[in-house]
Amino acid sequence: MEGRMGITLWLLQGPKRAMQFSGRLLIRSLSSSSAIIITSSSSSSSTLQQIATTRKGVAKVILKKGKTQLFRDGSPMVYSGAVDRIVGRPPPKTGDVVLVADGTEKPIGWGLYNSVSMFCVRLMQLEEEAARDPSSALDMEKLLETRIDAATELRKNLGLPCAHTNAFRLVNSEGDRINLASRLWVSAFIHMDRLSGLIVDVFGDLAVIASSAAWVEKYKPEIEYFISRINGINGIKWRPSVDMLKEEGLEVSDPSDPPLLPSPGMVKVIENGISYAISLEGQKTGFYADQRENRRFISSISEGQKVLDLCCYSGGFALNASRGGAVNVIGIDTSLPALELAQENMLLNNLDPGKISFLREDATQFMKNAVSSHESWDLVILDPPKLAPRRKVLQNASGMYRNLNSLAMRVTKKGGLLMTCSCSGAMTQSGTFLHVLQGAASMAGRKVTVVRQAAAGCDHPIDPSYPEGAYLSNVLLRVL
């Protein structure tokens, strides 16, 4: 059967399946009789080592003394400074499957190699995980299939999608570690996995795939295929992170190759019963699904309130405030395309333009003008763009967060509420955001009380052994 967009796909009856992706043929056995069989041996043997002997040219990345435990505990990124030597001829190339081993050359796991990145290996599976279930060991195609299926099942159990929400995160990079040895929840043994560098957001019947690792680009056809099999997915949009991929040694531009499934330039979704138009050329994947539960909370506390939404993008918080019964809502942003989306979203939801409006203005200047005119709001939302993309700029970013929040507190009525956010991983992981907010309160001459603390929604799981995956802070303050 000839697949769409020039990609040929064969499905064979019987115990074997063959798939051709862009000229590459993969044949995988589906019968239990053809599964990898690990022979019993002494306790010192390695499942991965046994499987590697059946594969040609699997190199070993040997860790330095004292570095092994960090990765045994689950940290998915093997940085180059932790590597002592690489055993194998010819040496591995970027995207190759490699074993990761301790100083005695005993494998502790396997992953995907990168000869350029500061992350030498992205670990995919540990030795004990492979021992429990060797079906995916050293087999990236099988691993992708299993983990994408597991991610889909997890979201289903979280109630996503549903009648009132069809925009959510399907795969959350290092955070999606739960995998099932069996498809039956009652008897499944849960172990730890991840898909570092891969993000998939679902918007209605469209999947937007964000790539930030060289291995993701290498396995693009396979990823698209496994995503396209998900029930309800009729379109795929591939969005490479050009800057991050450059650090991985890849020079890429927006993809010119047609996807397995076509995608539109604009899509409409529903979240918590509110409709949104999403531009697929917008920021990130096009929509910030991570704030879904926080937007819903704003709707629940907005009745009768005068609300200000700063850095509003396409109007998410403002729309929820208006739907929640706010008497007046103003959204502020500097981006004209974002404000055009916000205006369209207001019309999509039949909201009263006399009670909700959007202005193109710099948030800082708007707040300074409001302070000068003694204007204030009952409820203020401040959700600025990422100010600390890296830890080395955290000190400067802390000053910017402090100044922004000081102004936001000054335009919040006494006894009113300020929901303030940081999407900077460096800030969230530093644990200093509350300290910055306290400094902002002192600068503003106000007192604050923390009423609520939140993060990204439940479809953005975090691996506890990789705290760097936590990036979003959402704090609700009472301002006095």
KEPAVEX-999629 format. One record per atom (N, C-alpha, C): x, z, y negated. Coordinates in steps of 0.02 Angstrom, whole numbers, padded with zeros to 5 digits, always signed. Example, Ala and Ser with C-alpha at 12.3 -4.5 7.8 and 13.67 -1.06 7.14 Angstrom:
<rs>
+00660+00390+00284+00615+00390+00225+00660+00390+00165+00642+00354+00112+00684+00357+00053+00645+00394-00002
</rs>
This chain:
<rs>
+00043+00000+00059+00000+00000+00000+00044+00000-00061+00028-00043-00109+00068-00048-00170+00045+00003-00220+00089+00050-00242+00071+00102-00290+00068+00075-00361+00036+00113-00405+00031+00093-00474+00099+00096-00508+00106+00059-00562+00166+00059-00604+00228+00037-00566+00220-00006-00516+00277-00034-00481+00311+00013-00433+00282+00069-00418+00312+00117-00370+00276+00108-00304+00315+00095-00252+00285+00082-00187+00280+00146-00148+00223+00155-00115+00210+00217-00077+00181+00198-00010+00214+00219+00044+00189+00208+00111+00168+00274+00141+00111+00277+00173+00090+00335+00211+00081+00313+00283+00121+00340+00327+00119+00320+00397+00078+00369+00438+00038+00344+00484+00000+00386+00529+00047+00418+00580+00026+00476+00607+00067+00509+00657+00110+00563+00627+00163+00583+00663+00200+00642+00644+00250+00632+00588+00259+00570+00565+00309+00560+00513+00278+00528+00451+00307+00542+00394+00284+00513+00331+00344+00484+00296+00336+00425+00268+00390+00394+00229+00367+00383+00159+00410+00398+00110+00394+00387+00041+00451+00350+00008+00436+00298-00030+00488+00264-00067+00476+00276-00141+00527+00306-00174+00523+00319-00245+00578+00278-00279+00557+00228-00318+00605+00189-00357+00663+00164-00313+00647+00139-00254+00698+00112-00210+00729+00163-00164+00712+00227-00172+00741+00278-00129+00690+00295-00074+00710+00295-00012+00664+00309+00044+00677+00378+00071+00622+00416+00076+00626+00483+00104+00582+00485+00165+00607+00508+00222+00567+00515+00282+00569+00588+00303+00510+00616+00309+00506+00687+00326+00459+00696+00385+00481+00734+00433+00439+00748+00491+00387+00800+00474+00326+00788+00499+00271+00835+00488+00253+00872+00552+00283+00855+00606+00265+00887+00670+00306+00949+00681+00275+00999+00712+00311+01062+00723+00370+01052+00770+00365+01002+00814+00418+00992+00863+00482+00968+00830+00477+00940+00768+00536+00912+00737+00565+00959+00684+00539+01020+00680+00565+01067+00631+00636+01087+00647+00673+01109+00596+00741+01132+00607+00739+01194+00652+00780+01193+00703+00782+01250+00749+00849+01286+00740+00845+01349+00724+00905+01390+00716+00917+01429+00780+00975+01417+00808+00991+01450+00871+01010+01522+00858+00995+01565+00905+01014+01635+00898+01089+01642+00904+01117+01686+00864+01189+01696+00865+01203+01766+00840+01265+01780+00828+01284+01847+00806+01258+01860+00736+01253+01924+00718+01225+01944+00654+01268+01919+00596+01331+01899+00610+01375+01876+00557+01365+01802+00541+01323+01767+00580+01313+01696+00568+01268+01685+00509+01267+01624+00483+01227+01607+00425+01180+01550+00441+01116+01560+00427+01067+01506+00437+01086+01444+00397+01104+01455+00334+01122+01398+00292+01184+01362+00317+01233+01400+00343+01293+01369+00368+01278+01326+00429+01233+01351+00472+01214+01311+00531+01180+01246+00511+01134+01251+00461+01099+01191+00439+01147+01143+00405+01195+01170+00366+01242+01128+00330+01286+01088+00377+01300+01115+00436+01341+01078+00484+01307+01014+00508+01241+01011+00501+01204+00950+00521+01199+00900+00463+01222+00920+00405+01221+00876+00346+01292+00856+00328+01299+00797+00301+01365+00773+00284+01381+00788+00211+01440+00815+00199+01466+00822+00131+01434+00875+00089+01411+00931+00119+01384+00987+00079+01442+01032+00058+01457+01033-00006+01513+01072-00031+01493+01146-00038+01544+01188-00045+01534+01260-00055+01562+01280-00123+01520+01317-00161+01542+01346-00224+01557+01420-00210+01621+01439-00213+01642+01507-00196+01643+01550-00259+01609+01607-00255+01604+01652-00312+01665+01698-00317+01679+01719-00377+01734+01766-00388+01715+01835-00361+01766+01874-00347+01755+01942-00322+01714+01982-00373+01664+02017-00349+01623+02058-00392+01564+02022-00424+01558+01958-00413+01504+01919-00443+01445+01906-00395+01455+01920-00332+01406+01900-00282+01339+01935-00290+01341+02001-00301+01280+02041-00299+01229+02019-00351+01252+01998-00410+01207+01975-00463+01161+01920-00438+01189+01874-00399+01150+01817-00375+01111+01834-00311+01138+01880-00272+01099+01905-00215+01035+01940-00239+01041+01972-00297+00983+02008-00325+00931+01961-00354+00949+01897-00360+00898+01849-00381+00912+01810-00444+00966+01824-00481+00979+01785-00541+00989+01712-00521+00950+01666-00551+00950+01597-00526+01004+01552-00555+01041+01575-00605+01090+01532-00638+01162+01555-00622+01199+01514-00586+01269+01529-00572+01311+01498-00628+01335+01539-00674+01374+01513-00730+01445+01498-00708+01477+01453-00743+01542+01428-00721+01595+01483-00718+01588+01534-00761+01638+01589-00761+01635+01632-00699+01581+01626-00659+01575+01665-00598+01604+01629-00537+01627+01568-00547+01651+01526-00491+01726+01532-00483+01748+01546-00423+01820+01550-00408+01848+01481-00390+01814+01446-00345+01837+01380-00324+01780+01342-00290+01791+01278-00281+01742+01236-00247+01776+01204-00187+01746+01212-00129+01773+01185-00066+01732+01125-00045+01764+01068-00036+01729+01009-00014+01762+00946-00041+01765+00896+00001+01793+00831-00018+01746+00777+00007+01726+00730-00037+01741+00730-00109+01704+00786-00145+01726+00803-00205+01693+00858-00241+01621+00839-00257+01578+00889-00264+01507+00874-00276+01496+00843-00345+01444+00804-00350+01423+00773-00413+01362+00809-00440+01348+00800-00504+01289+00830-00534+01226+00810-00497+01186+00861-00479+01124+00849-00441+01132+00857-00367+01194+00864-00342+01204+00872-00269+01184+00942-00246+01160+00945-00184+01147+01009-00152+01213+01040-00131+01223+01104-00148+01284+01140-00129+01266+01209-00101+01310+01235-00060+01305+01305-00039+01340+01348-00091+01313+01408-00102+01346+01458-00144+01368+01514-00098+01432+01532-00099+01459+01578-00050+01499+01634-00082+01507+01689-00045+01548+01745-00069+01622+01730-00057+01665+01779-00071+01736+01767-00064+01760+01751+00005+01721+01769+00057+01739+01753+00126+01712+01685+00147+01682+01650+00100+01651+01584+00110+01587+01587+00151+01557+01647+00156+01492+01653+00189+01437+01638+00139+01393+01591+00153+01341+01571+00106+01294+01629+00089+01277+01635+00025+01226+01682+00003+01163+01643-00019+01168+01577-00026+01112+01537-00047+01133+01465-00057+01086+01425-00081+01103+01356-00097+01066+01336-00161+01093+01284-00193+01063+01262-00255+01087+01192-00273+01077+01175-00336+01093+01109-00361+01151+01114-00411+01200+01073-00401+01264+01077-00438+01261+01037-00503+01299+01062-00553+01308+01024-00614+01381+01031-00635+01415+00974-00643+01486+00975-00658+01501+00985-00732+01450+00983-00775+01460+00985-00847+01431+01048-00878+01372+01069-00855+01336+01124-00886+01373+01190-00878+01358+01237-00925+01385+01305-00917+01354+01338-00855+01296+01312-00833+01266+01335-00771+01289+01289-00715+01338+01312-00678+01370+01271-00626+01321+01254-00570+01280+01304-00552+01230+01294-00498+01166+01328-00519+01110+01293-00507+01044+01325-00513+01022+01341-00442+01021+01406-00426+01004+01428-00358+00931+01412-00343+00919+01385-00283+00852+01368-00262+00827+01414-00206+00871+01439-00163+00850+01480-00107+00908+01523-00085+00893+01587-00068+00944+01632-00043+00948+01629+00033+01002+01654+00060+01014+01652+00132+00958+01686+00171+00938+01747+00149+00886+01782+00187+00820+01746+00184+00806+01710+00129+00745+01671+00124+00747+01612+00172+00804+01580+00176+00812+01524+00223+00807+01548+00295+00832+01608+00308+00828+01634+00377+00756+01647+00398+00715+01671+00350+00646+01684+00366+00606+01619+00375+00622+01569+00334+00585+01506+00336+00634+01449+00321+00665+01421+00373+00717+01369+00362+00689+01300+00348+00624+01291+00345+00595+01224+00340+00615+01188+00276+00630+01226+00223+00649+01194+00159+00723+01200+00144+00762+01230+00188+00832+01243+00174+00871+01178+00165+00906+01173+00109+00948+01115+00092+00908+01050+00087+00843+01056+00081+00799+00997+00078+00758+01001+00014+00783+00968-00039+00752+00975-00104+00682+00945-00107+00671+00890-00072+00604+00860-00073+00552+00907-00042+00570+00936+00015+00524+00982+00048+00514+01045+00006+00568+01068-00026+00563+01127-00068+00515+01115-00127+00522+01056-00158+00477+01039-00214+00405+01038-00191+00392+01007-00135+00323+01003-00109+00295+01073-00098+00334+01116-00065+00310+01183-00048+00297+01224-00110+00343+01221-00158+00336+01264-00217+00284+01240-00266+00276+01176-00273+00223+01150-00316+00155+01167-00286+00150+01161-00220+00088+01182-00187+00075+01257-00197+00128+01298-00193+00121+01370-00201+00101+01387-00273+00130+01352-00321+00113+01363-00392+00040+01346-00404+00017+01292-00374-00053+01272-00381-00099+01325-00351-00080+01351-00294-00121+01403-00261-00123+01467-00302-00066+01485-00333-00064+01545-00374-00112+01538-00433-00110+01481-00468-00155+01472-00525-00228+01473-00503-00241+01445-00445-00310+01447-00418-00332+01519-00409-00288+01561-00383-00306+01631-00373-00310+01670-00439-00282+01643-00493-00287+01672-00559-00348+01645-00597-00386+01602-00564-00446+01575-00594-00434+01516-00639-00380+01479-00628-00363+01421-00669-00356+01358-00627-00388+01304-00647-00433+01297-00704-00502+01326-00687-00545+01329-00739-00613+01353-00730-00659+01318-00779-00723+01336-00779-00772+01300-00820-00757+01305-00894-00727+01361-00916-00716+01370-00988-00643+01363-01009-00597+01349-00960-00526+01338-00977-00496+01287-00929-00470+01232-00957-00435+01183-00914-00367+01164-00943-00339+01209-00985-00271+01201-01011-00230+01261-00989-00178+01251-00950-00139+01307-00923-00071+01282-00899-00027+01330-00886+00040+01313-00859+00037+01315-00783+00058+01261-00752+00059+01255-00680+00125+01277-00649+00181+01258-00680+00248+01278-00656+00286+01307-00716+00314+01367-00707+00348+01402-00762+00422+01414-00748+00457+01360-00731+00530+01361-00724+00553+01418-00678+00598+01462-00703+00624+01516-00661+00571+01567-00641+00515+01569-00677+00464+01619-00664+00423+01606-00601+00418+01543-00580+00377+01528-00522+00417+01538-00458+00421+01601-00437+00462+01619-00379+00421+01632-00317+00356+01638-00322+00317+01657-00263+00305+01596-00221+00323+01602-00159+00315+01548-00111+00285+01578-00048+00252+01537-00009+00217+01564+00049+00246+01534+00113+00261+01576+00161+00283+01552+00226+00225+01524+00266+00165+01544+00247+00104+01519+00278+00053+01504+00224+00008+01458+00234-00043+01443+00185-00100+01493+00188-00100+01537+00237-00152+01587+00243-00129+01650+00207-00165+01669+00153-00145+01727+00114-00145+01790+00156-00190+01796+00203-00196+01858+00240-00134+01872+00283-00099+01818+00304-00042+01829+00347+00023+01804+00316+00021+01786+00252+00080+01756+00222+00134+01808+00209+00195+01786+00217+00252+01828+00198+00278+01800+00132+00278+01841+00081+00296+01817+00014+00371+01828+00003+00405+01776-00019+00476+01784-00035+00491+01750-00101+00553+01754-00123+00570+01736-00191+00599+01666-00196+00572+01626-00243+00595+01559-00256+00590+01544-00330+00615+01485-00351+00608+01465-00420+00620+01390-00427+00599+01362-00484+00610+01291-00500+00640+01289-00570+00702+01313-00575+00735+01319-00639+00742+01252-00675+00718+01249-00737+00725+01189-00777+00664+01144-00776+00611+01164-00738+00551+01123-00732+00491+01162-00759+00455+01131-00806+00392+01159-00832+00339+01106-00825+00280+01126-00803+00223+01081-00798+00162+01115-00829+00135+01084-00880+00072+01107-00910+00017+01059-00891-00042+01085-00877-00100+01044-00860-00150+01048-00917-00170+00989-00941-00220+00983-00993-00277+00939-00967-00329+00971-00942-00383+00933-00912-00360+00899-00849-00362+00832-00849-00339+00794-00791-00270+00765-00801-00234+00791-00853-00167+00766-00869-00115+00820-00856-00060+00802-00824-00003+00847-00815+00054+00825-00861+00079+00871-00902+00137+00857-00945+00196+00893-00914+00247+00854-00896+00306+00881-00862+00364+00884-00911+00389+00944-00924+00446+00954-00970+00509+00965-00929+00559+00923-00941+00621+00926-00903+00677+00952-00947+00713+01003-00923+00770+01029-00961+00832+01039-00917+00833+01008-00858+00890+01014-00813+00905+00946-00781+00969+00934-00768+00989+00870-00739+00956+00857-00672+00947+00910-00631+00917+00899-00566+00845+00876-00572+00810+00899-00624+00741+00879-00633+00737+00803-00647+00784+00779-00687+00786+00707-00700+00802+00668-00637+00847+00695-00596+00865+00661-00533+00806+00655-00486+00765+00709-00484+00709+00710-00438+00643+00693-00472+00647+00658-00527+00587+00640-00565+00534+00604-00522+00552+00553-00482+00501+00519-00442+00465+00565-00393+00504+00609-00361+00474+00655-00313+00428+00705-00348+00450+00731-00405+00409+00780-00442+00344+00747-00464+00349+00687-00491+00288+00651-00512+00241+00640-00453+00269+00623-00395+00227+00611-00336+00190+00675-00315+00226+00731-00311+00194+00792-00287+00143+00818-00338+00156+00808-00403+00107+00827-00454+00046+00781-00450+00057+00717-00438+00001+00669-00436-00047+00683-00378-00023+00718-00326-00067+00733-00268-00116+00790-00283-00104+00828-00336-00146+00886-00350-00216+00862-00368-00264+00893-00339-00334+00875-00351-00351+00880-00425-00377+00826-00453-00398+00825-00523-00348+00797-00571-00286+00786-00549-00235+00758-00593-00239+00681-00591-00253+00651-00649-00259+00579-00653-00209+00547-00701-00169+00587-00734-00118+00561-00780-00058+00606-00782+00001+00576-00796+00063+00614-00801+00101+00592-00863+00125+00640-00902+00167+00627-00960+00234+00663-00948+00289+00626-00950+00355+00654-00939+00388+00665-01007+00409+00728-01021+00440+00744-01086+00508+00777-01075+00562+00738-01078+00628+00768-01071+00648+00806-01134+00681+00862-01124+00709+00901-01180+00778+00873-01195+00781+00829-01245+00841+00789-01257+00902+00834-01270+00894+00884-01313+00951+00927-01331+00976+00967-01272+00929+00995-01233+00950+01036-01175+00982+00993-01121+00956+00932-01112+00984+00887-01062+01054+00863-01083+01065+00859-01148+01132+00840-01172+01183+00893-01150+01162+00957-01153+01206+01010-01129+01216+01007-01054+01171+00973-01019+01177+00964-00947+01218+00902-00930+01242+00867-00981+01283+00808-00970+01244+00743-00966+01181+00745-00987+01139+00685-00984+01120+00662-01054+01128+00598-01067+01104+00568-01129+01039+00533-01113+00984+00562-01136+00919+00533-01122+00880+00525-01187+00833+00479-01185+00785+00471-01240+00717+00479-01210+00665+00471-01250+00598+00473-01221+00593+00421-01167+00562+00437-01110+00564+00392-01053+00530+00325-01067+00565+00272-01044+00536+00205-01052+00505+00181-00987+00525+00211-00931+00496+00190-00867+00424+00213-00864+00379+00171-00838+00309+00192-00833+00302+00249-00782+00258+00298-00796+00248+00353-00749+00208+00332-00688+00207+00375-00638+00168+00361-00578+00094+00355-00595+00071+00398-00642+00002+00394-00666+00004+00386-00742-00036+00341-00771-00034+00330-00843-00060+00390-00881-00040+00397-00946-00064+00452-00988-00083+00425-01056-00133+00456-01087-00153+00436-01155-00108+00468-01206-00116+00449-01270-00078+00481-01323-00110+00544-01348-00174+00552-01334-00212+00610-01356-00259+00631-01300-00270+00696-01293-00313+00721-01240-00354+00779-01268-00413+00789-01242-00455+00845-01263-00460+00895-01206-00455+00959-01223-00458+01013-01173-00506+01066-01198-00519+01114-01154-00559+01172-01172-00522+01235-01151-00521+01285-01196-00488+01349-01182-00533+01404-01207-00552+01449-01163-00597+01504-01180-00661+01478-01214-00683+01420-01192-00744+01391-01219-00736+01354-01284-00676+01350-01311-00663+01315-01374-00627+01249-01359-00650+01195-01391-00621+01129-01378-00562+01116-01425-00512+01081-01398-00452+01063-01436-00434+00991-01423-00413+00956-01475-00380+00891-01467-00305+00905-01466-00270+00876-01418-00198+00888-01409-00162+00822-01418-00112+00821-01461-00068+00763-01467-00010+00770-01419-00002+00720-01376+00053+00723-01327+00121+00708-01359+00120+00692-01423+00183+00683-01460+00197+00744-01504+00157+00797-01496+00165+00857-01536+00220+00901-01511+00220+00964-01533+00273+01011-01516+00271+01030-01442+00331+01041-01414+00337+01061-01343+00298+01013-01298+00254+01039-01256+00214+00996-01213+00150+00972-01249+00139+00997-01310+00081+00976-01349+00032+01032-01365+00037+01088-01328-00011+01143-01338+00021+01207-01313+00009+01262-01350+00039+01326-01331-00010+01367-01288-00012+01351-01224-00057+01387-01179-00037+01460-01170+00026+01477-01188+00049+01546-01178+00010+01598-01219-00021+01576-01275-00057+01623-01318-00132+01627-01301-00153+01598-01246-00224+01594-01229-00259+01662-01231-00231+01711-01197-00263+01777-01193-00260+01814-01260-00209+01800-01300-00204+01831-01367-00254+01799-01415-00265+01733-01408-00316+01701-01449-00386+01728-01432-00398+01738-01368-00462+01766-01348-00472+01836-01377-00419+01875-01380-00423+01942-01409-00441+01939-01483-00411+01891-01519-00427+01883-01590-00501+01868-01599-00529+01827-01555-00600+01812-01559-00642+01876-01553-00619+01923-01513-00658+01984-01499-00656+02034-01556-00609+02027-01604-00603+02077-01658-00614+02046-01727-00641+01986-01730-00645+01950-01794-00713+01955-01828-00764+01981-01796-00831+01981-01825-00832+02017-01893-00857+01981-01943-00864+02009-02010-00799+02014-02048-00744+01987-02021-00678+01995-02052-00659+01934-02094-00616+01947-02142-00583+01894-02180-00514+01885-02149-00500+01823-02124-00442+01812-02080-00394+01760-02109-00330+01774-02103-00276+01728-02123-00233+01712-02063-00226+01647-02048-00186+01624-01991-00126+01585-02018-00067+01617-02015-00006+01587-02042+00033+01551-01988+00060+01492-02005+00093+01448-01956+00043+01431-01901-00014+01404-01923-00072+01398-01878-00068+01340-01829-00022+01293-01838-00016+01233-01796-00083+01198-01791-00112+01190-01732-00175+01153-01725-00237+01198-01731-00227+01260-01755-00283+01303-01772-00307+01351-01720-00268+01364-01668-00291+01404-01612-00319+01472-01630-00280+01512-01666-00305+01579-01685-00362+01574-01735-00356+01528-01783-00408+01520-01834-00475+01501-01803-00474+01454-01756-00536+01433-01722-00568+01491-01685-00527+01531-01651-00553+01589-01614-00582+01641-01661-00550+01651-01719-00576+01699-01767-00643+01676-01794-00649+01611-01809-00711+01584-01834-00766+01589-01781-00750+01570-01720-00798+01575-01666-00819+01648-01654-00773+01694-01668-00787+01765-01657-00828+01797-01713-00846+01758-01764-00890+01785-01815-00856+01805-01880-00794+01781-01893-00761+01796-01956-00800+01765-02014-00803+01800-02070-00841+01775-02128-00802+01721-02165-00735+01724-02160-00693+01674-02193-00626+01670-02157-00602+01608-02144-00539+01599-02109-00499+01546-02146-00435+01560-02159-00389+01512-02188-00330+01502-02141-00314+01439-02125-00255+01423-02084-00203+01390-02128-00140+01411-02121-00085+01386-02162-00031+01355-02117-00008+01295-02134+00047+01264-02098+00078+01211-02144+00142+01194-02130+00176+01143-02170+00170+01074-02139+00149+01070-02076+00147+01006-02040+00081+00971-02051+00084+00911-02080+00023+00873-02091-00010+00852-02025+00028+00826-01975-00004+00809-01912-00038+00868-01878-00007+00928-01883-00037+00988-01854-00103+01004-01889-00103+00999-01954-00164+01016-01992-00219+00964-01980-00200+00902-01969-00250+00851-01952-00282+00867-01885-00241+00892-01838-00269+00914-01774-00315+00974-01784-00293+01022-01825-00334+01082-01838-00402+01062-01868-00400+01015-01915-00462+00992-01946-00507+00958-01894-00477+00917-01851-00516+00884-01798-00545+00936-01750-00506+00988-01735-00531+01041-01690-00588+01080-01721-00586+01089-01786-00641+01123-01820-00706+01082-01811-00701+01016-01819-00759+00973-01812-00782+00970-01740-00734+00970-01693-00752+00968-01621-00796+01027-01602-00785+01084-01634-00820+01145-01616-00879+01160-01663-00896+01111-01706-00953+01118-01750-00951+01182-01791-00891+01198-01816-00883+01258-01857-00899+01243-01930-00923+01293-01965-00945+01286-02034-00884+01277-02080-00874+01218-02110-00816+01208-02154-00817+01252-02216-00874+01284-02229-00876+01332-02284-00846+01398-02266-00835+01410-02201-00807+01473-02178-00737+01467-02148-00713+01406-02136-00646+01397-02108-00615+01336-02142-00552+01345-02164-00517+01290-02197-00443+01293-02179-00408+01237-02189-00337+01232-02173-00300+01204-02233-00244+01235-02251-00205+01215-02309-00134+01198-02289-00107+01145-02319-00037+01127-02308+00006+01163-02360+00041+01214-02337+00082+01253-02383+00133+01293-02343+00189+01307-02374+00239+01350-02342+00212+01421-02337+00218+01451-02278+00189+01517-02267+00219+01570-02314+00284+01567-02323+00317+01616-02367+00291+01610-02438+00288+01549-02464+00266+01539-02533+00192+01558-02541+00152+01542-02489+00081+01561-02492+00074+01637-02497+00111+01673-02457+00105+01747-02458+00131+01775-02524+00185+01747-02551+00210+01771-02616+00158+01761-02670+00124+01703-02669+00072+01691-02718+00013+01739-02709-00004+01753-02646-00059+01799-02632-00042+01870-02656+00020+01891-02647+00041+01957-02671+00035+01960-02747+00057+01906-02780+00054+01904-02853-00018+01907-02879-00065+01877-02842-00135+01876-02863-00175+01933-02832-00140+01980-02798-00172+02039-02768-00226+02020-02718-00213+01966-02680-00260+01944-02628-00239+01971-02561-00287+01993-02520-00271+02020-02454-00326+02003-02404-00309+02013-02340-00354+01996-02285-00362+02055-02237-00420+02056-02203-00433+02109-02154-00390+02100-02092-00379+02037-02073-00343+02020-02012-00296+01962-02026-00231+01973-02013-00180+01922-02025-00145+01907-01960-00136+01842-01946-00098+01820-01887-00036+01784-01911+00022+01803-01887+00086+01772-01905+00120+01749-01840+00122+01684-01830+00152+01656-01769+00202+01601-01788+00261+01622-01814+00309+01573-01839+00344+01535-01783+00376+01479-01799+00416+01443-01748+00475+01484-01726+00509+01460-01674+00567+01497-01647+00622+01502-01700+00638+01563-01719+00689+01574-01770+00757+01593-01741+00757+01614-01677+00820+01633-01645+00826+01596-01578+00844+01531-01580+00850+01494-01518+00907+01518-01474+00956+01552-01505+01014+01577-01467+01032+01647-01491+01063+01684-01446+01080+01753-01462+01128+01758-01521+01171+01708-01529+01221+01712-01582+01191+01708-01652+01129+01684-01658+01096+01682-01724+01044+01737-01731+01044+01785-01685+00993+01837-01685+00995+01879-01748+01054+01895-01773+01059+01938-01832+01027+01904-01892+01042+01841-01903+01012+01805-01959+00937+01798-01949+00916+01783-01887+00845+01775-01872+00807+01841-01883+00839+01897-01867+00807+01962-01877+00790+01972-01951+00834+01950-01995+00820+01955-02066+00761+01912-02087+00756+01852-02057+00700+01808-02073+00634+01837-02047+00635+01864-01986+00575+01897-01960+00555+01956-02003+00604+01995-02025+00590+02054-02067+00557+02032-02133+00584+01980-02165+00557+01958-02229+00487+01930-02221+00476+01889-02169+00409+01861-02158+00358+01916-02144+00376+01963-02103+00329+02016-02085+00317+02064-02142+00367+02074-02184+00357+02116-02243+00304+02086-02288+00308+02021-02299+00258+01987-02340+00189+01989-02306+00189+01978-02239+00125+01979-02202+00092+02047-02207+00131+02101-02206+00103+02168-02214+00074+02179-02284+00107+02149-02333+00084+02157-02402+00019+02120-02415+00004+02068-02376-00060+02033-02386-00113+02056-02336-00097+02108-02298-00147+02139-02253-00178+02199-02289-00244+02202-02289-00278+02258-02322-00257+02324-02291-00256+02377-02329-00241+02443-02302-00293+02461-02249-00270+02478-02190-00314+02491-02133-00330+02428-02094-00304+02370-02117-00315+02307-02083-00267+02297-02026-00272+02239-01993-00233+02224-01933-00189+02163-01944-00127+02167-01919-00080+02111-01920-00059+02097-01848-00074+02036-01824-00047+02014-01760+00013+01971-01775+00072+01995-01755+00134+01960-01769+00169+01941-01705+00200+01883-01705+00228+01854-01643+00300+01832-01652+00336+01831-01598+00402+01799-01594+00405+01760-01529+00420+01695-01534+00429+01655-01473+00502+01644-01459+00546+01682-01493+00618+01678-01482+00639+01722-01424+00664+01691-01371+00685+01730-01313+00739+01781-01331+00785+01761-01376+00839+01807-01394+00811+01870-01427+00759+01863-01468+00728+01921-01500+00692+01964-01450+00650+01933-01409+00611+01971-01359+00657+02008-01311+00709+01974-01287+00754+02004-01237+00798+02058-01267+00809+02055-01332+00851+02106-01365+00815+02173-01369+00748+02172-01365+00710+02234-01370+00708+02262-01440+00725+02222-01490+00730+02247-01559+00672+02226-01603+00621+02191-01576+00568+02165-01619+00531+02221-01654+00515+02275-01619+00480+02331-01651+00523+02363-01706+00588+02366-01694+00634+02393-01745+00633+02348-01807+00632+02282-01796+00628+02235-01852+00562+02245-01890+00508+02256-01854+00443+02267-01886+00442+02332-01926+00475+02383-01900+00480+02446-01937+00519+02435-02002+00572+02395-01998+00610+02379-02058+00569+02340-02108+00526+02295-02082+00481+02257-02126+00432+02302-02161+00406+02352-02124+00358+02399-02154+00391+02439-02210+00453+02461-02199+00489+02498-02251+00499+02455-02313+00517+02391-02301+00528+02345-02356+00463+02334-02396+00407+02333-02361+00342+02320-02393+00312+02384-02423+00342+02442-02408+00314+02505-02431+00249+02522-02395+00244+02502-02331+00183+02514-02292+00201+02554-02230+00151+02583-02199+00157+02617-02135+00121+02576-02082+00149+02573-02023+00117+02533-01970+00111+02574-01906+00060+02558-01868+00050+02587-01801+00042+02530-01752+00076+02534-01695+00068+02483-01643+00004+02496-01606-00041+02447-01607-00106+02453-01574-00107+02418-01507-00069+02364-01501-00070+02323-01440-00005+02285-01436+00022+02279-01375+00080+02237-01362+00063+02190-01305+00081+02127-01312+00065+02077-01261+00121+02026-01257+00115+01982-01208+00164+01929-01199+00126+01865-01182+00158+01820-01145+00124+01759-01125+00072+01774-01071+00026+01726-01062-00028+01736-01014-00004+01739-00942-00050+01755-00898-00034+01766-00827-00010+01703-00791-00022+01644-00821+00003+01582-00792+00075+01568-00812+00107+01616-00847+00177+01611-00866+00216+01669-00832+00219+01670-00765+00252+01726-00731+00326+01731-00749+00352+01792-00745+00422+01807-00760+00456+01836-00699+00514+01811-00684+00554+01837-00629+00591+01900-00653+00577+01959-00624+00609+02020-00649+00685+02020-00643+00712+01980-00597+00785+01976-00591+00815+01928-00642+00771+01894-00681+00795+01848-00733+00756+01862-00797+00772+01918-00831+00735+01937-00891+00741+01887-00947+00789+01841-00943+00796+01789-00993+00735+01743-00995+00693+01748-00943+00632+01708-00942+00578+01734-00988+00585+01796-01012+00536+01825-01059+00553+01801-01129+00505+01772-01163+00520+01745-01229+00468+01763-01282+00405+01774-01263+00352+01784-01312+00336+01858-01322+00339+01880-01385+00317+01947-01404+00256+01939-01449+00203+01978-01435+00143+01978-01475+00124+02050-01488+00127+02071-01551+00116+02141-01569+00060+02146-01620+00011+02188-01607-00043+02201-01654-00029+02267-01689-00026+02264-01755-00010+02323-01796-00070+02341-01839-00082+02406-01847-00126+02430-01899-00082+02444-01960-00100+02416-02016-00059+02420-02076-00092+02468-02126-00056+02519-02145-00082+02569-02192-00043+02569-02258
</rs>
